[in-house]
């Protein structure tokens, strides 16, 4: 079975007609039609329901479509794996929001120049969900907060940044002490269920602070905006690219103990080892700035 014929079938389904698929594939409508008929003979079923104005997938075709698409994808990966330098194809990356704005942009820019045939597919998310998607191999690499447990040996982690815990408050409150702010002002809490938020919560418990919580969320950029608007104070990691406009920043005592590690995790045996090494190299360079 010719994979090119399968691609033509998918093109017809996506375009809605044989004529439109032919234009997309840069072939004649007769050639596309012949490919579909050849597939139908091979598979022994009708794949397209033809009408006067187009074509759509039959019930049998819809049943086979996920496997057809998987075959096309696997064939594409085989071709890309044969590239001489290993820097082609697609890498699926997940990243927490602060990595999306603080670390990834420079790395993406550098990789666009050094490996133009390497495609990066970026997925945002929180650390827990990204970690789970890495385990199921939906993602090739993830930029997240280091898990509060030991990951399996099948995964490797590279430290990108150590982000110390700080207290942020509106600029006009900057003359007050950290202790006074936590005891007297509402706390916009970094979600204590998140891996990064657990570190901030541990600091509060260790220091016996019991602040009045205004709200709780796992969105550091939004927390910074709320604090700058005078809604309260917050304990957050000092992430890369953090804007301090309208904010007063106070370090916490014993800051290294409460730092958040931003890491990139991936399989110990990545499916594209050369591309993964290239990605890690540029992420580490971007994180060093």
VOLUMDO-163398 format. One line per field, with one value per residue (C-alpha): residue in three letters; x, y, z. Coordinates in steps of 0.5 Angstrom, whole numbers. Layout:
N
residuo = (ALA,...)
u = (X,...)
v = (Y,...)
w = (Z,...)
END
This chain:
289
residuo = (UNK,UNK,UNK,UNK,UNK,UNK,UNK,UNK,UNK,UNK,UNK,UNK,UNK,UNK,UNK,UNK,UNK,UNK,UNK,UNK,UNK,UNK,UNK,UNK,UNK,UNK,UNK,UNK,UNK,UNK,UNK,UNK,UNK,UNK,UNK,UNK,UNK,UNK,UNK,UNK,UNK,UNK,UNK,UNK,UNK,UNK,UNK,UNK,UNK,UNK,UNK,UNK,UNK,UNK,UNK,UNK,UNK,UNK,UNK,UNK,UNK,UNK,UNK,UNK,UNK,UNK,UNK,UNK,UNK,UNK,UNK,UNK,UNK,UNK,UNK,UNK,UNK,UNK,UNK,UNK,UNK,UNK,UNK,UNK,UNK,UNK,UNK,UNK,UNK,UNK,UNK,UNK,UNK,UNK,UNK,UNK,UNK,UNK,UNK,UNK,UNK,UNK,UNK,UNK,UNK,UNK,UNK,UNK,UNK,UNK,UNK,UNK,UNK,UNK,UNK,UNK,UNK,UNK,UNK,UNK,UNK,UNK,UNK,UNK,UNK,UNK,UNK,UNK,UNK,UNK,UNK,UNK,UNK,UNK,UNK,UNK,UNK,UNK,UNK,UNK,UNK,UNK,UNK,UNK,UNK,UNK,UNK,UNK,UNK,UNK,UNK,UNK,UNK,UNK,UNK,UNK,UNK,UNK,UNK,UNK,UNK,UNK,UNK,UNK,UNK,UNK,UNK,UNK,UNK,UNK,UNK,UNK,UNK,UNK,UNK,UNK,UNK,UNK,UNK,UNK,UNK,UNK,UNK,UNK,UNK,UNK,UNK,UNK,UNK,UNK,UNK,UNK,UNK,UNK,UNK,UNK,UNK,UNK,UNK,UNK,UNK,UNK,UNK,UNK,UNK,UNK,UNK,UNK,UNK,UNK,UNK,UNK,UNK,UNK,UNK,UNK,UNK,UNK,UNK,UNK,UNK,UNK,UNK,UNK,UNK,UNK,UNK,UNK,UNK,UNK,UNK,UNK,UNK,UNK,UNK,UNK,UNK,UNK,UNK,UNK,UNK,UNK,UNK,UNK,UNK,UNK,UNK,UNK,UNK,UNK,UNK,UNK,UNK,UNK,UNK,UNK,UNK,UNK,UNK,UNK,UNK,UNK,UNK,UNK,UNK,UNK,UNK,UNK,UNK,UNK,UNK,UNK,UNK,UNK,UNK,UNK,UNK,UNK,UNK,UNK,UNK,UNK,UNK,UNK,UNK,UNK,UNK,UNK,UNK)
u = (0,3,3,2,-5,-7,-4,-9,-15,-14,-13,-20,-23,-20,-21,-28,-27,-23,-22,-20,-15,-12,-10,-7,-3,-1,-4,-10,-17,-16,-10,-13,-19,-15,-11,-17,-20,-14,-14,-21,-19,-14,-18,-24,-29,-32,-28,-31,-38,-38,-43,-44,-41,-36,-34,-34,-31,-36,-37,-32,-27,-28,-27,-20,-18,-14,-10,-9,-7,-2,1,2,5,10,12,14,18,22,24,26,30,34,36,44,44,38,36,29,22,18,19,13,15,10,12,9,7,13,18,13,15,22,26,23,23,30,31,26,29,36,34,30,37,41,36,31,28,26,19,17,10,9,4,2,0,1,7,3,-1,5,9,3,3,11,10,5,9,5,10,18,20,17,19,16,17,22,17,16,18,23,21,22,29,26,26,32,32,36,36,35,34,34,28,28,22,20,15,12,7,5,10,7,8,15,17,14,17,16,13,8,6,4,1,-3,-5,-9,-5,-6,-4,0,-4,-2,-4,1,8,11,6,7,14,11,6,12,15,9,8,15,15,8,5,-3,-5,-12,-12,-16,-16,-12,-9,-4,-2,4,3,-4,-2,3,-2,-7,-1,1,-7,-6,-11,-6,1,4,10,12,18,23,22,25,22,18,16,17,13,9,12,16,20,23,27,25,30,34,32,35,31,25,27,23,27,25,28,27,25,25,26,33,32,29,26,30,37,41,35,34,41,40,34,37,43,39,35,41,44,37,37,44,42)
v = (0,7,12,17,14,15,22,24,20,25,31,29,29,35,39,36,34,31,37,41,36,35,43,42,36,39,33,32,30,24,22,23,19,13,13,13,7,3,4,2,-5,-6,-5,-8,-2,4,10,16,18,22,27,32,38,34,28,26,20,13,10,5,10,14,8,7,14,14,8,12,18,14,11,17,20,14,14,22,21,15,20,25,20,19,26,27,32,29,36,36,33,36,36,37,41,43,49,53,60,63,59,61,68,68,62,59,66,66,59,59,64,61,54,58,60,54,48,51,44,43,44,46,45,48,46,51,48,47,43,37,36,37,32,27,28,27,20,18,20,26,31,30,35,39,45,45,46,40,35,34,27,23,21,15,13,13,21,25,33,38,44,51,56,57,62,64,66,73,77,82,88,94,100,104,99,98,101,96,89,83,80,86,86,78,79,86,85,80,75,73,66,62,56,51,45,47,44,51,54,48,51,58,55,51,58,60,54,54,62,61,66,65,71,73,69,74,69,63,62,58,64,68,73,75,75,80,84,84,86,92,94,94,88,85,81,75,70,68,65,70,68,70,76,78,85,89,95,97,92,92,86,83,77,72,69,63,64,58,53,56,57,54,49,50,44,41,34,29,21,18,15,21,19,24,24,29,34,34,35,41,44,43,47,53,52,52,58,62,61,63,70)
w = (0,-2,3,-2,-4,4,4,-2,1,7,3,0,6,9,3,1,-6,-11,-15,-9,-6,-13,-13,-6,-8,-15,-19,-23,-21,-25,-21,-15,-16,-19,-12,-8,-13,-12,-4,-5,-8,-4,3,0,2,-1,2,-1,-2,-8,-9,-15,-11,-7,-3,4,8,8,15,14,12,18,22,19,19,26,23,17,20,24,18,15,21,22,15,16,22,18,13,18,22,16,15,16,22,26,26,22,24,30,38,42,48,54,58,65,63,66,62,56,57,60,57,51,47,46,45,40,36,36,34,28,26,28,26,21,19,26,28,35,38,44,49,55,62,69,72,74,68,63,67,66,59,59,62,57,51,49,50,48,53,59,62,69,77,79,82,90,89,85,78,75,72,65,65,66,68,67,72,68,73,81,83,90,94,94,97,92,95,92,91,96,101,100,107,111,113,110,117,118,110,111,118,116,109,105,101,94,95,90,89,95,91,85,86,86,91,96,97,99,103,107,108,111,116,118,120,123,119,118,113,111,104,99,93,91,84,80,75,77,72,74,81,80,76,82,87,83,83,91,92,97,97,95,96,89,86,82,75,69,65,71,71,77,75,80,85,91,92,99,99,104,110,108,101,98,102,99,92,86,81,74,70,63,63,58,56,58,51,47,40,37,41,37,36,44,45,41,45,51,49,47,53,58,54,54,62,63,61)
END
